[in-house]
Amino acid sequence: MIFRTKWISDPALFPDVLLPGEIHVWKISGSHPASVVTEAERRKAEGIKNVDAGMQYILSRSVPRELMARYLKKSALDFVLEYNSHGKPFFSGEEIHFNTSHCGNQMVIAFCRDAAVGIDIENGSRVRNSIAIAKRYFAPEEVSYLETESEEDVRAAFLRLWVCKEAALKSSGHGIEGGLQQTRVQFGAELVIHRGIDQKELTAVEFTPEDGFYGAIVAELPIPLKNVKWFVL
């Protein structure tokens, strides 16, 4: 079930602590200042030809530091950003996990203290030829499921599958290299994801970052929906 997200935008209600068992999701506005980056990150952003992509790169480095500083009461510049062998960023030596996704002008960041987390968002208007893409990247039973949907519903069903798969693979640290086809999603009373790369069964929280967008969050341990908090920075 897709959760109709109620985003908190009042800074007075922003949390200073990330409690065990919680996930915090932050939606970042394009006008948010990005001041906490290294000189190397700034130079890399300047080399990105697309201005919007360069700004997203800077925000995706600056804002996680800003929020980690809020949670852990340190200077934002104390946080050293590193990358695993698949390119997933993490803060060296810190107990809080985070993951970022952006699509168009939308960016979201998820934080979890207890376990690795993955988040993905996609814009429904950008998807074409859903069935053809599914036949290439999805499991046969998922393709069959899509083929039973009406023409007007198949795009939404495709996007729900895609964001759940990608969020599950991002939480593992592998990204889509971990295998979209081997990561299988079952919709029902509870959404269950079977991740083939490590044979884990996971659950996802589906949400809408904005009208026309689809999103999903997956953590490496069960997180009740009531423990997911939503903020706009």
N, C-alpha and C positions, 0 to 999 in steps of 0.2 A: 504494500500500500504506500502510495506517495504521500508524504507528510506535507501539509500546507504550512510552510515555515513562517513563524512569527519572529521577525528579526528585531532585536533590541538596538536602538540607535542612540539612546540617551547615555552620554559618557558617565553620568552619575551612577548608572546601573552596571557599568562594566566591571568584571571581576578582577581582583588582584591576586587570586589564588586559583590554581587548577587542582581540584580535589581528586583523590583516587576514585576511580569508577566513573569519571566524567569525560566527555568529549566536548571541547569548545570549538565551534565553527565560526570563523570571522569572514565576512564579506568585505572586500576592500574596494573603496571607491577610487576611480582613476585620478581624482584630485588629491588623494592622500600624499603628504610629503614623503619622500624617500631619501632620508639623510644618513642612514646607518649602513654604509657600504664601504668596502675596502677600495683602495685605489685600483687594484687589479680588476675588480668587478666593474668599477666605473669605466675603465678603459675598454673592457669587453663590451659594455652596453653602447659605448660610443661607436664601436665597430659594427653594430647591428644596423643594417640599412633601413629597415622598417622602424620608424620612430615609435609607433605603438608597441611593437615587440621589444624594443629597447627599454621602454618604460616598464613593461611587464617584468622583464628580467630584473631590473633594479628593485621594483616593489617586492618581487618574490624572494629577494635576499634581505632587503631592509626590514620589511614588516615582521617576518619571523623573529629577527633579533629584537625588535622593539617589544614584541609581545612576550618573548622569553624573559627579557629584562623586567617586565611587569610582574610576571609570575615568580621569578626567582630572586628579585631584588638585587640585581647586579647591573653593571654598566652594559649597555647594549653591545659595545665594541669588545666586550670580554668573550663573546660567543664566537667560537671558531667553526665556520661552516666547512664540512668535509663531504665527500661523496663516496658511496659504496661502489663496488665493481660494475654495477648496472646504471650508475649515474644518479641514484636517489640521494638527495642531500640530507645531512643530519648534523647535529651539533655535538662535537667531540666531547665526551665525558659527561654529558647531561642525561638526566633520567626522563626528560619529557621528549616525546616523539612528535613529529609534525609531518604534514604533507600538504602540498599546494596543487591547485588546478586552476587553469584559466582558459577561457574560451571567449573570443571576441573581446568585449570590454568588461567582461565579468572575471573576477578572481576570488577564490575562496581558499582559506587555510584552515586545516583541522589540527587540533592539538589533543594529545592523550598522554597521561602520566603512566598508565599501567602497561601499555603495549603499543607496538607499531600500529600505525593507522594509514589508511589510504583514502583519498577522496578524488572524485572525478565529476566534472560537469560538461555538458554538451548542449549546443544550441539546435533545437529541432528544425529550424528553418534551413539549416545548412546541409541536411541529409538528403541525398538522392539515391535511388536504386537500392533501397534497403534490403530487398531479398537477394539481389546479386552480391552485395557485400556480405550478407549473412552466410551465403553458400560458401564463401571463401574463408570466413573466419570463425563461424559458429559450428557447434555440434549438430549432427543431422536432426536430432529430436527438437532442437531449438529452431531450426529452419522450418520443420514441419509445424511447429507451434505458430510461427509467424505467418505461414501460408494459410492458416485457419482464420486469421484476423481479417476484418474488413479492410478495404483500401484506405479508409480514413483513419483506422486504428493501427495499421501495421508500422507506421513510422514511430509512433509512441512506444509500441511494444519493442521495436528494435532498439530504440534509445535506452529504454529501461534495462534491457539485457546488456547493452554496451557499457553503460556507466557502472553497473554492478561488477561486470567482469574486470574492467580496468581498475576500479577501486580495490578489488580483491588482489589483483596482481601488484598494484602499487604498494599495498600494505605489506606484501611479502618482500618488497625491496627489489623485485625483478622487473617490474613494468611489463609491458605487453610481450617482451621477450619470453616471459614465463608461459605463454601459450593461451591465446584467447579461446581456441577450440577446445582445449583441455580443461578450461575453467567453465563449469556448467552451472546455470542458474535455474532454479525451480521456483516458480511463483505458486503461492498457496496461502494457507492461513498464516504461515511464517515463510518469509523469503529465505531460501537456503542456497548457498553457493558452495559447490564442490570444486576445490582448487587442485587440479591434477598434478601440479609441480611438486607438491608436498603431501597430497592426499588429505588436506584439511577440509573440514566442513565449517563454514562461516555464515554469519548472518549480516545483512546490510540494512542501513537506514536510508530510504529514498527521500529526496526532498526537492524543492523547486527554488533555486536561487533567484529566479526572476521568471515572469511569464514567458513561456516558450522555451525555457531551459529545463533540463533534467539533470539530477544529481544523485550521487550515492556515496555513502561513507561505510567503510569496512574497517573494523579493528580486529586485532589478533586474539581478542577475547570478547565474550558477549557484553554489550553495553545496552541497558534498557533505554528506550526512546526518551523517557523522562529525564535521563541523565545527559542528554545531548542539549547543549545550550547554543543559542544563535545570536550573533552580534554583527553590527555594521560599523566599520571603522572609517 
